[in-house]
Amino acid sequence: MFKRILVAYDGSNGAWEAIGKAAELAKITGAEILVLTVYRHHSMLEASLSMVRGSDREGGSLDDTMRAVAREAAEEAKAQARELGAEKVQAFIKGGNYARTIVSFAREKGCDLIVVGSRGLGSSEGYMLGSVSHKVTSLTDTPVLVI
């Protein structure tokens, strides 16, 4: 049935539930789970502030910090999927536009199912422009399970 399931994970309750459903499906089908956490690059305003105040920041740039938080979230989801009985689980992080990055990653890795939460930790722009889950379903031919 499914060989490779992509779970988009942002740390939200919906994404947590998506991990649970993907683990359940993986146990039934023997599929591999790929957890993807997408972080957004900081804005031009944030970049200009980081140039002014860059020397007093510990740990590097805002992108470095966002990447580290994304890595932590992805590893947390990977551990949860394994705890729920999924045997083959990998975690990835990518920077970029949430929906487009999820769709291109799924295509690149040959995923045959994308699992996403219906509401994530997205910004207020999601209320005006539509949710990430809605955008993912409109941008891909791969089946999408919205939890």
N, C-alpha and C positions, 0 to 999 in steps of 0.2 A: 504494500500500500504506500507508505511513506518511507523514504530512505534518508532524507536529510531535512530536518525541520529548523527553520530560523525563528528564534524568539527575539523580538525587539524588547529590550529591557532598560527602563529608566529609573527604577527604584520605587515607582508608584504602586499603589495597591492593585491596580489593573494589570500592571506588568508582572507583579508577584503571582497573581492568579494565572497569567499566561504561562509562566514557568511551570506551575502545577499541572496545567492542562497538557503542555508539551511533554512533560515527564510521563504523564499517564499514557499519552499516545505512543511515546517512544518505547515504553514497556510492552505495549501491545504489539507494535510493529517491528521493534528492533531498530528503529531509526536512530540516527545520530542527531544530537541537538547542537545547534550553533547559536550561542547567545551573542547578541550584538548590542552594545551600548554606544549610542551616537552622542557626541558632544558638539556643541555649536561654538565656532570660533568667536572670539570677542569682537565687539563693534569697533568702528573707527574712533569713537569717543573714548572707549576704554583703552584703545591702543595709545591714543595721545596722552591720556592720564598715566599710563604705565611708562611712557617715555619720560615724563616729568618726574614721576615718583619711582622709577624702576630700581634705583639703587637701594631703597629701603625695603624692598620686597624680598622675603626669604623664599627660597624654593623656586625661583625663576619667574617666568611670565604668567599671565592669566591663562594662556593656552596650556602651559605646563600643569597648572593647578587643575584646570578643567579635565585634562587628560588623566591626571592621577585619580580624580574623583570618579571618572568614567571607568577606569580600570578596576577600582575598588568595587563599584556596583556590578560590573560584569563578573568578577570573581565571586561575589556574593551569590549571584544568580546561578552560576555554575555549581557552586557548592550545594545550593538548595536543590537543584535538579538531580544531582547525584544522591543527595539524602532521600529524595523521593523515589529513587530506584532507577533513574536513567543511567545507563552504563557508559555510553559514549557521549561526552559533553565537552565542547570547546568554547572558550570565551574570546571575544574580539572587541576592539574599540575602533571607532572611526570618527573623524571630524567632518562636519558638513551639515547640509540641510537634512533634517530628520527623515522625511518620507523618501526623498530621492536616494539618500544613502542606503536606507533599508532595502529599497527595491533593487538598486544596482548591486549591492552585496549579495542578495538572494540569487540574482542572475549569475553573478561571477562564481558563486560557490555551488551552483546547481541545486538549489533548494527546491523541494517540491511542495512545501507548505510554509507559509509565514504566519506566525501567531503573534498577535499584538493585543494589548489592553485597550479597552474602549476609551478610557481617559487616562492620560499620563500626567507628567509634571510639566507639560508644555506651557509656553508663555501666553500672555493675554491675546497675542495675535491669533492663537488657535481659535478663540471665540469668534473672531471676525473673519478669518480665512478658512476655517474648517479644521477639524482635528487631524492629527497625524494618521490615525487609523483610516479615516475617510480618504485621505490623500493616497495612502498606500494602496487601498483597494482600487482606486481609480488609475493608478500608474502601472499596475502589473497585471500580467496574465496568469501568474502563479496564484493558486488558491490561497485565500487569506481567511484565517479564523480569528474573529474579533471577540475577545473575552470581556 
